Amino acid sequence: MALLNVAPASETFAANRAVGEVAFDVRASGDVTRRGAVREAGSLRVRFPSPEQAGLSAMLLNTAGGIAGGDRFDIEASVGANAALTVTTAAAEKVYRSHGPDALVNIRLKAEQGARLSWLPQETILFDRARVMRSIEIELAEEAALVLAEIVVFGRLAMGERVSSGRFIDRWRLRRGGKLVFAENVRLDGDVGAALHRSASANGGIAIGTALVVPGDEAVVARVREASEKFGSEVGASAWNGFAMIRFCAHDPVWLRAHMVAVLTHAVSLTPPRLWLS
């Protein structure tokens, strides 16, 4: 009787992990932004629908249907001098339960002199026992402009789901003119549910959002406070080193998205992608 060679479970698991890579650049051609080189690999794709406003629109798609433990995704976008780019995603990205290993998401963004970059993906939704490590590296020229907005949701409220445990590590680095001007690490590891209930973290909220605006000053902060006076979720803003940071926290992710749209529209005069409003 012939014996079958059966690979260890760990090797089988590793062989079935999703790996995706997208790298692209855009450049200005007169008053119009044109697509440059595009590289796609694995389950990540980028498409360029008709622009919704000035500049070029890019939409990221993950054909793997979500992110699971052991997956790896790398995204790189570069905006040439005087070009304008808005990046979003086709849908909210779901991060599923992991049996052990972390999922890795690495994002690298670059904007040259006079460029305008808006990074506006839809929500990242973490399932219970999800494990993900994300890194966002941003390089801006001195005269480049950036709006970067990220929303993270812990569990699907409509399905009655809550995140009790898992791992979420988020590392942001912003360099402007070659100098590091902003660095932040967020780490929720282990009993995530208890951490979110602490008053110093989310005070029971299940959705958090962050918007980074460059250039940003106290005038942006004042407009944020004006727009958020009647919100049901918590919104805070501050400005330093030539940029503004806006924080959101809500018990309902629908509120948070609506409030982020209102703040970006009022405080930054930015129209979110149509997919955000559908």
Backbone bond lengths (Angstrom), bond angles and torsions (degrees), N, CA, C in turn:
res aa  C-N    CA-C-N  psi(-1)  N-CA   C-N-CA  omega(-1)  CA-C   N-CA-C  phi
1 M - - - 1.459 - - 1.525 108.99 -
2 A 1.320 115.97 127.64 1.458 120.57 -179.84 1.522 109.84 -73.61
3 L 1.336 114.98 140.61 1.457 120.52 178.54 1.514 109.86 -97.15
4 L 1.288 116.49 134.91 1.456 121.73 178.58 1.516 109.89 -86.95
5 N 1.332 114.10 135.01 1.460 119.32 174.39 1.521 108.97 -84.81
6 V 1.307 116.84 110.97 1.455 121.54 -178.36 1.524 108.89 -104.70
7 A 1.327 115.46 122.95 1.464 119.98 -179.86 1.517 110.12 -68.44
8 P 1.324 117.39 146.27 1.477 119.87 175.49 1.522 110.37 -55.64
9 A 1.324 114.87 151.78 1.472 119.66 -178.32 1.521 111.27 -57.75
10 S 1.343 118.17 -37.48 1.460 120.99 -179.15 1.521 111.66 -62.62
11 E 1.352 116.99 -38.51 1.460 120.41 179.19 1.526 110.92 -69.82
12 T 1.318 116.67 -39.78 1.469 120.41 177.79 1.519 110.68 -62.69
13 F 1.337 115.31 -43.05 1.468 120.39 179.21 1.526 110.00 -61.37
14 A 1.330 117.19 -46.97 1.462 121.06 -177.46 1.520 111.26 -63.24
15 A 1.332 116.94 -36.65 1.465 120.72 -177.82 1.515 112.31 -69.60
16 N 1.325 117.10 -19.28 1.460 120.65 -178.10 1.524 113.32 -103.83
17 R 1.322 117.38 13.74 1.458 120.21 178.07 1.527 110.32 -81.72
18 A 1.326 114.94 145.93 1.462 120.46 178.86 1.526 109.84 -81.96
19 V 1.316 115.38 137.78 1.456 122.68 175.17 1.518 107.38 -130.95
20 G 1.317 116.54 129.12 1.458 119.46 -179.35 1.510 111.39 -139.75
21 E 1.317 115.53 148.72 1.464 120.69 179.69 1.525 109.81 -145.80
22 V 1.315 115.09 133.16 1.468 121.83 173.45 1.517 107.61 -134.11
23 A 1.323 116.31 131.63 1.460 121.49 174.23 1.521 107.64 -140.11
24 F 1.317 117.33 129.79 1.459 119.72 -179.68 1.515 110.09 -153.42
25 D 1.332 114.67 160.86 1.463 119.49 175.96 1.520 108.76 -136.44
26 V 1.319 115.27 155.40 1.459 121.83 176.19 1.526 107.59 -128.57
27 R 1.333 115.60 155.78 1.458 119.39 -178.35 1.523 109.59 -144.48
28 A 1.314 115.11 157.27 1.459 120.59 -179.98 1.525 110.02 -83.84
29 S 1.330 114.66 138.42 1.463 122.03 173.31 1.522 106.17 -129.46
30 G 1.341 116.72 93.54 1.452 120.45 -171.00 1.517 109.17 67.67
31 D 1.325 117.18 -124.82 1.461 121.50 178.96 1.523 112.69 -94.68
32 V 1.318 116.92 6.71 1.467 121.53 -175.21 1.526 109.70 -115.41
33 T 1.337 116.51 143.28 1.466 121.87 175.19 1.521 108.91 -97.04
34 R 1.331 115.50 128.08 1.461 121.83 -178.37 1.528 110.87 -115.17
35 R 1.309 114.99 150.14 1.465 120.65 175.50 1.518 110.13 -71.47
36 G 1.325 116.30 140.29 1.451 121.39 176.00 1.521 109.94 -104.69
37 A 1.320 116.63 -131.25 1.464 121.35 179.92 1.528 110.21 -76.05
38 V 1.333 115.88 143.10 1.465 122.23 178.61 1.528 108.41 -132.14
39 R 1.324 115.90 130.74 1.462 120.42 175.94 1.521 108.66 -126.73
40 E 1.319 116.25 127.92 1.463 122.60 179.61 1.523 109.26 -126.62
41 A 1.320 116.28 142.97 1.459 120.53 176.16 1.521 108.81 -149.98
42 G 1.315 116.06 148.34 1.452 120.70 178.22 1.510 112.62 65.98
43 S 1.328 116.23 -136.76 1.476 120.52 -170.82 1.525 113.85 -93.94
44 L 1.330 119.19 2.85 1.459 120.26 178.86 1.522 111.24 -96.90
45 R 1.337 115.05 140.46 1.460 121.89 177.88 1.522 108.63 -136.33
46 V 1.323 116.87 157.27 1.457 121.76 173.00 1.517 108.10 -132.95
47 R 1.324 115.67 135.32 1.452 121.52 179.20 1.525 108.49 -126.44
48 F 1.319 115.82 154.64 1.459 121.30 -174.83 1.528 109.24 -122.03
49 P 1.341 116.57 86.61 1.473 119.92 178.78 1.521 110.30 -71.31
50 S 1.319 115.51 175.98 1.462 119.93 179.11 1.518 109.64 -58.89
51 P 1.331 117.93 136.27 1.469 120.30 -179.96 1.521 111.57 -58.04
52 E 1.331 116.12 139.56 1.459 120.98 178.83 1.524 110.70 -93.83
53 Q 1.314 116.85 -16.28 1.443 122.76 178.97 1.526 106.77 -154.89
54 A 1.307 117.76 -166.70 1.458 119.84 -179.05 1.524 110.17 -60.48
55 G 1.323 115.75 139.26 1.447 120.03 179.81 1.519 112.33 98.58
56 L 1.325 115.89 -164.09 1.460 123.00 -176.74 1.523 109.80 -113.01
57 S 1.340 116.43 145.07 1.461 121.88 177.16 1.520 109.46 -106.69
58 A 1.325 116.64 138.45 1.461 122.46 175.22 1.518 108.85 -126.39
59 M 1.338 116.95 137.35 1.458 121.72 -179.92 1.522 108.88 -123.33
60 L 1.335 116.19 123.93 1.454 122.05 -179.95 1.524 110.04 -91.21
61 L 1.350 116.16 139.22 1.456 122.00 178.16 1.523 108.97 -129.38
62 N 1.328 115.55 136.85 1.452 121.77 173.99 1.516 108.38 -110.38
63 T 1.328 116.84 103.88 1.466 120.56 -176.01 1.527 112.03 -73.79
64 A 1.338 117.42 -6.95 1.467 119.85 176.34 1.525 111.51 -74.22
65 G 1.335 116.65 -13.71 1.463 120.17 177.03 1.511 114.21 81.54
66 G 1.306 117.89 15.62 1.456 121.27 179.88 1.513 110.11 144.93
67 I 1.321 115.67 -174.75 1.462 122.08 -178.65 1.519 108.46 -123.77
68 A 1.324 116.21 131.67 1.456 121.70 178.71 1.523 109.53 -124.11
69 G 1.317 116.20 166.27 1.457 120.92 -179.47 1.521 111.93 -55.43
70 G 1.317 116.77 132.63 1.451 121.67 -179.49 1.505 114.41 92.14
71 D 1.335 118.15 -11.53 1.472 121.05 176.96 1.524 109.70 -71.43
72 R 1.343 115.37 157.10 1.466 120.45 176.18 1.521 109.01 -140.09
73 F 1.341 115.47 132.18 1.459 121.06 179.04 1.526 109.43 -133.55
74 D 1.326 115.70 133.56 1.453 122.44 179.54 1.524 109.15 -124.22
75 I 1.323 116.13 127.54 1.465 122.16 -179.25 1.521 108.72 -127.41
76 E 1.323 115.72 130.78 1.462 120.59 178.82 1.525 108.81 -135.77
77 A 1.332 116.72 126.60 1.462 121.77 178.91 1.520 108.57 -132.15
78 S 1.335 116.00 134.43 1.457 121.76 -179.15 1.522 109.25 -128.74
79 V 1.342 116.09 130.92 1.460 122.12 -178.01 1.524 108.02 -113.67
80 G 1.335 115.62 118.92 1.449 120.51 -177.94 1.516 113.06 -71.90
81 A 1.310 115.60 171.84 1.467 121.77 -177.40 1.521 111.01 -55.40
82 N 1.340 115.24 130.01 1.470 124.36 175.94 1.527 114.12 67.02
83 A 1.321 118.13 8.67 1.466 121.62 176.46 1.525 109.58 -89.17
84 A 1.336 116.31 163.59 1.469 121.70 179.76 1.522 109.28 -133.63
85 L 1.333 116.50 131.39 1.459 121.47 -176.92 1.521 110.30 -138.80
86 T 1.346 115.71 134.92 1.464 122.57 171.41 1.524 107.91 -117.31
87 V 1.326 116.79 125.44 1.462 121.87 -179.36 1.518 109.22 -114.35
88 T 1.323 116.06 131.88 1.459 121.02 174.78 1.520 108.63 -139.24
89 T 1.327 117.32 -173.70 1.459 122.15 178.69 1.521 109.75 -123.63
90 A 1.321 115.29 156.65 1.465 120.13 -177.62 1.522 111.97 -68.91
91 A 1.330 116.71 -25.94 1.467 120.91 -178.71 1.513 108.37 -159.13
92 A 1.328 115.56 172.44 1.461 119.47 172.54 1.526 108.49 -64.31
93 E 1.325 116.20 142.78 1.465 120.80 -179.60 1.521 109.63 -94.14
94 K 1.320 117.41 123.36 1.458 122.54 -179.15 1.527 109.75 -97.36
95 V 1.322 115.12 133.73 1.461 121.12 176.13 1.525 107.45 -111.79
96 Y 1.331 116.25 111.36 1.454 121.84 -171.50 1.526 112.40 -84.91
97 R 1.329 114.84 168.89 1.462 121.98 178.22 1.524 110.34 -57.01
98 S 1.324 115.17 139.36 1.457 120.79 178.70 1.522 110.05 -107.68
99 H 1.317 115.97 147.31 1.464 120.98 175.50 1.525 111.21 -90.14
100 G 1.332 116.64 5.67 1.460 118.94 178.36 1.519 114.34 160.79
101 P 1.334 117.87 -62.22 1.467 118.74 -174.38 1.527 112.98 -75.04
102 D 1.333 114.95 155.65 1.460 121.12 176.24 1.522 110.97 -80.84
103 A 1.316 116.04 148.67 1.466 121.05 165.10 1.528 106.91 -85.44
104 L 1.322 116.44 145.55 1.464 122.00 -178.25 1.519 109.79 -118.58
105 V 1.336 116.32 128.27 1.460 122.05 177.09 1.526 107.52 -127.65
106 N 1.326 116.27 117.78 1.465 121.80 -179.10 1.526 109.53 -117.57
107 I 1.327 116.15 123.47 1.466 122.09 -177.01 1.522 108.19 -122.67
108 R 1.330 116.03 128.12 1.463 121.58 178.31 1.527 108.66 -126.91
109 L 1.321 116.11 122.84 1.456 122.62 -176.70 1.524 109.28 -123.04
110 K 1.330 115.59 140.71 1.466 119.98 179.97 1.524 109.42 -141.18
111 A 1.324 116.68 136.21 1.464 121.74 177.64 1.527 108.86 -135.01
112 E 1.320 116.61 126.80 1.458 121.73 -178.45 1.528 111.17 -89.20
113 Q 1.339 116.54 -177.93 1.457 122.34 -174.80 1.539 111.61 -53.19
114 G 1.331 115.60 130.79 1.452 121.12 177.12 1.516 114.71 74.94
115 A 1.332 117.85 1.08 1.468 121.13 -178.30 1.527 110.48 -80.57
116 R 1.353 116.20 155.99 1.460 122.94 175.91 1.521 108.20 -128.27
117 L 1.319 115.71 121.65 1.456 122.00 -178.18 1.513 110.05 -123.36
118 S 1.330 115.95 125.90 1.470 121.79 175.13 1.527 107.76 -117.98
119 W 1.319 116.54 113.86 1.472 122.71 178.62 1.522 106.79 -103.07
120 L 1.344 116.76 104.94 1.464 121.84 -170.55 1.530 111.09 -133.73
121 P 1.325 118.36 63.64 1.465 119.63 177.04 1.518 111.15 -70.13
122 Q 1.322 116.30 157.32 1.458 119.28 171.27 1.531 109.11 -72.99
123 E 1.329 116.49 178.06 1.462 121.11 -170.21 1.535 112.97 -59.92
124 T 1.330 114.01 151.87 1.457 122.35 165.49 1.523 106.83 -100.87
125 I 1.337 117.34 120.54 1.459 122.09 -176.67 1.525 108.97 -108.55
126 L 1.336 116.13 119.30 1.455 121.23 179.93 1.527 110.08 -95.85
127 F 1.323 116.40 128.02 1.461 121.41 173.77 1.532 109.10 -84.78
128 D 1.320 116.20 164.45 1.453 119.71 177.29 1.527 109.61 -59.56
129 R 1.317 116.25 136.61 1.463 126.58 -179.17 1.528 113.01 66.70
130 A 1.322 116.07 19.80 1.469 119.37 171.92 1.523 108.88 -70.22
131 R 1.321 116.12 150.86 1.465 121.92 178.60 1.534 107.88 -136.95
132 V 1.318 115.83 117.49 1.467 118.96 -177.18 1.522 109.90 -147.14
133 M 1.315 114.66 140.11 1.457 122.48 174.02 1.525 107.31 -120.36
134 R 1.343 115.67 122.95 1.467 120.21 -178.24 1.529 109.81 -121.62
135 S 1.319 114.64 141.81 1.460 121.14 177.03 1.522 108.65 -129.09
136 I 1.336 116.34 129.67 1.466 121.94 177.04 1.523 107.91 -121.38
137 E 1.326 116.61 113.80 1.463 123.38 179.09 1.531 108.31 -111.36
138 I 1.329 116.10 125.29 1.467 121.04 -176.22 1.523 109.10 -124.57
139 E 1.323 115.81 130.54 1.458 121.79 175.51 1.527 108.41 -121.36
140 L 1.331 115.69 117.07 1.457 120.93 -179.58 1.518 110.24 -117.98
141 A 1.329 114.92 139.38 1.456 119.08 167.97 1.529 108.13 -70.67
142 E 1.326 117.08 162.77 1.461 121.26 -177.80 1.530 112.65 -55.69
143 E 1.329 117.24 -38.12 1.466 120.99 -175.90 1.522 113.03 -102.60
144 A 1.318 117.89 17.42 1.462 121.15 176.75 1.522 109.79 -87.12
145 A 1.347 116.28 157.46 1.467 122.01 179.82 1.523 109.38 -121.34
146 L 1.327 115.28 143.35 1.456 121.03 -176.94 1.517 111.01 -140.13
147 V 1.347 115.76 137.60 1.466 121.87 163.44 1.519 105.95 -128.33
148 L 1.318 116.62 116.06 1.458 122.13 -179.88 1.518 108.18 -121.56
149 A 1.326 116.82 120.14 1.468 121.14 -177.10 1.528 109.88 -129.00
150 E 1.317 116.02 125.95 1.461 122.38 179.45 1.522 109.85 -128.71
151 I 1.333 115.95 136.78 1.468 122.48 175.97 1.522 108.40 -121.53
152 V 1.326 116.98 131.28 1.468 122.15 176.87 1.522 108.13 -120.36
153 V 1.340 116.18 129.69 1.466 122.47 -178.34 1.525 108.34 -118.41
154 F 1.320 115.58 130.64 1.464 121.29 -178.92 1.523 109.49 -100.19
155 G 1.333 115.89 93.18 1.458 121.95 -179.57 1.508 112.88 91.77
156 R 1.335 116.18 159.63 1.463 121.80 179.80 1.526 108.74 -98.01
157 L 1.316 115.50 105.08 1.469 121.18 -175.24 1.519 111.41 -59.53
158 A 1.340 118.02 -41.77 1.469 121.29 -177.15 1.524 112.18 -64.27
159 M 1.345 117.30 -23.76 1.464 121.54 179.72 1.530 111.48 -96.76
160 G 1.328 116.60 4.50 1.454 119.83 -179.25 1.511 113.87 71.61
161 E 1.318 117.28 20.88 1.459 121.37 -177.18 1.532 110.58 -92.30
162 R 1.323 115.06 143.32 1.463 121.84 176.01 1.526 108.77 -132.46
163 V 1.302 115.82 147.79 1.459 120.59 175.83 1.522 107.91 -91.58
164 S 1.337 116.48 119.07 1.459 120.19 177.48 1.523 111.01 -101.18
165 S 1.332 117.07 -37.29 1.454 120.06 -179.89 1.521 109.96 -142.66
166 G 1.305 116.20 163.51 1.453 121.28 179.98 1.510 110.37 152.99
167 R 1.332 114.43 -161.48 1.461 119.57 -179.64 1.515 109.42 -148.97
168 F 1.335 115.17 125.39 1.465 121.20 176.00 1.516 107.62 -134.71
169 I 1.328 115.89 113.33 1.461 122.21 178.36 1.520 107.55 -121.05
170 D 1.317 115.88 123.56 1.463 121.44 -175.70 1.526 108.71 -126.81
171 R 1.321 116.78 121.63 1.464 122.15 -176.12 1.528 108.95 -120.10
172 W 1.338 117.46 118.46 1.463 122.65 179.12 1.529 109.50 -115.41
173 R 1.325 115.97 137.05 1.459 122.21 174.10 1.534 108.61 -137.49
174 L 1.334 116.22 127.69 1.467 121.98 178.27 1.519 109.09 -120.45
175 R 1.314 115.91 123.42 1.460 121.97 173.88 1.516 108.74 -115.38
176 R 1.329 114.55 134.01 1.456 120.68 179.86 1.519 108.90 -126.81
177 G 1.322 115.67 121.99 1.457 119.48 -175.26 1.513 111.89 62.09
178 G 1.337 116.64 30.25 1.455 121.72 179.35 1.513 114.69 84.68
179 K 1.333 118.86 -5.33 1.459 122.71 -177.77 1.532 110.56 -105.58
180 L 1.309 115.56 137.52 1.464 120.67 176.43 1.521 109.07 -72.47
181 V 1.345 116.73 116.72 1.467 120.71 -178.13 1.527 112.53 -114.99
182 F 1.325 117.50 -12.53 1.460 119.74 179.00 1.519 109.24 -152.16
183 A 1.339 115.64 133.42 1.464 121.54 177.44 1.523 108.13 -144.53
184 E 1.321 115.79 133.58 1.466 119.76 -178.66 1.516 109.98 -149.50
185 N 1.307 115.83 138.65 1.460 122.61 172.92 1.523 109.31 -123.65
186 V 1.316 116.80 129.13 1.469 122.27 173.34 1.519 107.28 -114.22
187 R 1.318 116.24 130.52 1.464 120.12 -178.60 1.525 109.90 -136.56
188 L 1.322 115.51 115.68 1.463 122.82 171.82 1.521 105.93 -120.55
189 D 1.309 116.28 113.38 1.464 120.25 -171.84 1.522 109.28 -139.49
190 G 1.319 115.11 127.99 1.464 119.14 178.83 1.511 111.38 95.14
191 D 1.323 116.67 -115.05 1.469 122.00 -176.75 1.527 109.08 -82.26
192 V 1.316 116.37 76.29 1.467 121.85 -176.57 1.520 111.19 -64.59
193 G 1.329 116.87 -39.30 1.460 120.28 -179.15 1.517 112.01 -58.04
194 A 1.332 117.16 -44.47 1.464 120.84 179.85 1.531 110.51 -66.24
195 A 1.332 116.16 -39.54 1.469 119.99 -180.00 1.521 111.04 -62.57
196 L 1.326 117.22 -40.23 1.467 120.39 -178.92 1.532 111.80 -68.66
197 H 1.318 117.72 -23.64 1.462 120.28 -179.49 1.527 112.80 -83.02
198 R 1.316 117.73 -12.06 1.462 119.16 179.67 1.522 110.16 -69.55
199 S 1.312 115.88 140.77 1.465 120.13 -177.54 1.523 111.75 -63.65
200 A 1.332 117.51 -27.84 1.461 120.47 -178.74 1.525 112.82 -80.08
201 S 1.331 117.77 -9.00 1.466 120.47 178.50 1.524 110.31 -110.04
202 A 1.343 118.20 -89.82 1.465 119.81 -177.69 1.520 113.27 -113.60
203 N 1.345 117.82 -6.49 1.471 122.10 178.26 1.531 112.16 53.14
204 G 1.341 115.17 40.75 1.452 120.76 179.22 1.519 114.89 90.84
205 G 1.303 117.85 -4.65 1.463 120.87 178.06 1.512 111.50 -69.86
206 I 1.331 116.45 155.30 1.461 120.40 179.48 1.528 112.06 -119.11
207 A 1.330 116.86 1.81 1.461 120.19 179.49 1.527 108.21 -135.22
208 I 1.320 115.56 130.38 1.457 120.12 177.59 1.527 108.19 -127.56
209 G 1.310 115.29 149.60 1.459 120.04 179.88 1.512 110.94 -141.46
210 T 1.319 115.85 150.06 1.452 121.86 177.97 1.517 109.06 -137.31
211 A 1.312 116.04 133.72 1.464 121.07 175.04 1.523 108.15 -125.56
212 L 1.316 115.94 129.37 1.458 123.12 179.00 1.525 107.51 -112.69
213 V 1.334 116.95 123.71 1.465 121.79 -174.43 1.527 109.03 -121.65
214 V 1.331 115.62 122.71 1.466 121.61 178.70 1.530 108.70 -132.46
215 P 1.330 120.46 125.23 1.461 125.34 -3.31 1.527 110.26 -75.46
216 G 1.321 115.25 153.26 1.455 120.73 178.38 1.508 110.14 -146.26
217 D 1.330 116.82 145.04 1.460 121.44 -177.47 1.522 109.94 -144.77
218 E 1.317 116.34 -170.71 1.457 120.64 -178.35 1.525 112.61 -64.34
219 A 1.334 117.14 -24.20 1.467 119.54 176.83 1.527 110.42 -66.25
220 V 1.345 116.83 -38.76 1.468 120.65 175.52 1.521 109.73 -63.88
221 V 1.333 116.81 -44.09 1.469 121.13 179.31 1.529 110.52 -59.32
222 A 1.315 117.25 -43.03 1.467 120.84 179.99 1.526 111.04 -62.41
223 R 1.327 116.89 -39.81 1.476 119.46 179.25 1.526 111.10 -69.60
224 V 1.326 116.90 -34.70 1.468 120.03 175.92 1.527 110.02 -61.85
225 R 1.314 116.81 -46.55 1.472 120.71 -179.13 1.521 111.14 -65.26
226 E 1.301 116.85 -36.87 1.463 120.16 177.29 1.514 111.26 -64.50
227 A 1.353 116.61 -42.47 1.463 120.72 -177.84 1.517 112.26 -70.91
228 S 1.340 117.86 -27.41 1.462 121.11 -171.34 1.530 114.28 -100.04
229 E 1.317 117.95 8.20 1.464 121.04 -175.88 1.528 113.63 -57.49
230 K 1.330 117.12 -34.68 1.461 120.26 -174.98 1.526 112.85 -109.24
231 F 1.321 117.22 16.02 1.462 120.33 -178.51 1.531 110.99 -73.53
232 G 1.344 114.90 150.05 1.452 120.31 174.26 1.511 112.75 -86.74
233 S 1.311 117.88 -13.44 1.456 121.37 176.73 1.526 109.64 -102.69
234 E 1.322 115.97 168.59 1.455 120.84 -179.42 1.525 110.46 -88.29
235 V 1.322 115.95 134.64 1.461 121.88 178.50 1.519 108.11 -136.30
236 G 1.335 115.96 131.54 1.453 120.80 176.67 1.516 109.46 -133.91
237 A 1.327 117.12 149.61 1.459 120.78 -178.19 1.517 109.92 -143.86
238 S 1.322 115.29 149.10 1.459 121.93 175.01 1.516 108.29 -153.42
239 A 1.334 115.73 161.73 1.460 120.94 -178.67 1.520 109.69 -137.73
240 W 1.314 115.98 138.38 1.464 121.97 174.97 1.538 108.03 -165.27
241 N 1.314 116.88 159.53 1.467 122.63 177.95 1.527 113.32 55.08
242 G 1.348 117.34 24.19 1.458 119.32 176.78 1.509 115.34 86.01
243 F 1.349 117.94 10.90 1.469 119.95 176.18 1.517 109.45 -138.98
244 A 1.335 115.37 162.29 1.465 121.87 178.15 1.523 109.32 -116.39
245 M 1.319 115.97 142.33 1.452 123.04 177.21 1.512 108.62 -119.68
246 I 1.343 116.40 129.14 1.463 121.75 -179.48 1.526 108.22 -121.05
247 R 1.315 116.81 127.64 1.463 122.73 -179.57 1.527 110.22 -111.57
248 F 1.332 115.34 141.80 1.459 121.77 177.98 1.526 108.92 -128.64
249 C 1.330 116.21 145.91 1.456 121.74 173.12 1.524 108.26 -148.66
250 A 1.336 116.65 132.73 1.465 119.55 -176.31 1.522 110.62 -148.10
251 H 1.344 115.25 156.38 1.464 121.20 174.16 1.524 111.45 -84.61
252 D 1.327 116.90 -12.17 1.465 121.68 -179.82 1.524 107.81 -133.74
253 P 1.334 118.55 120.95 1.467 120.75 -178.39 1.525 113.36 -63.38
254 V 1.336 117.61 -25.08 1.463 119.95 177.56 1.525 109.76 -64.86
255 W 1.337 116.26 -41.66 1.466 119.51 176.20 1.525 110.28 -60.46
256 L 1.323 115.19 -46.20 1.459 118.49 -174.22 1.527 111.24 -61.36
257 R 1.326 116.23 -44.21 1.471 118.66 178.95 1.525 110.59 -61.00
258 A 1.335 116.77 -45.62 1.465 120.49 -179.31 1.518 111.28 -61.91
259 H 1.327 116.30 -39.92 1.454 119.63 -178.92 1.524 111.65 -72.14
260 M 1.332 117.37 -35.93 1.459 118.87 176.19 1.527 110.60 -65.37
261 V 1.329 117.05 -41.09 1.466 120.26 176.58 1.527 110.04 -58.88
262 A 1.345 116.85 -45.82 1.465 120.36 -178.47 1.524 111.33 -63.45
263 V 1.337 116.80 -40.73 1.464 120.35 -179.05 1.521 110.91 -67.83
264 L 1.324 117.21 -46.85 1.460 119.57 -178.90 1.526 111.16 -63.74
265 T 1.324 115.98 -37.52 1.459 119.71 179.90 1.524 110.90 -67.47
266 H 1.330 116.10 -44.26 1.465 120.21 -175.05 1.527 112.52 -80.67
267 A 1.323 116.73 -44.30 1.462 120.36 -171.69 1.515 113.42 -86.30
268 V 1.346 117.45 -28.00 1.459 120.35 -174.25 1.526 111.78 -119.73
269 S 1.345 116.13 -3.76 1.476 121.63 -176.93 1.525 111.07 56.15
270 L 1.323 115.88 41.60 1.456 121.71 -178.86 1.522 109.64 -111.54
271 T 1.324 117.27 129.64 1.457 121.77 176.23 1.523 108.88 -93.32
272 P 1.345 119.00 116.32 1.460 121.00 -179.54 1.524 111.17 -62.40
273 P 1.331 118.30 157.55 1.461 121.58 177.43 1.533 112.24 -58.09
274 R 1.331 115.53 152.26 1.477 119.50 -179.00 1.525 111.99 -57.43
275 L 1.343 117.31 -33.43 1.459 120.41 -179.79 1.528 112.21 -61.30
276 W 1.333 117.50 -28.04 1.456 120.82 176.90 1.514 111.55 -67.37
277 L 1.319 116.91 -26.62 1.458 121.00 -172.45 1.515 112.83 -98.86
278 S 1.317 117.47 -3.29 1.479 120.52 -177.11 1.519 111.52 -87.19
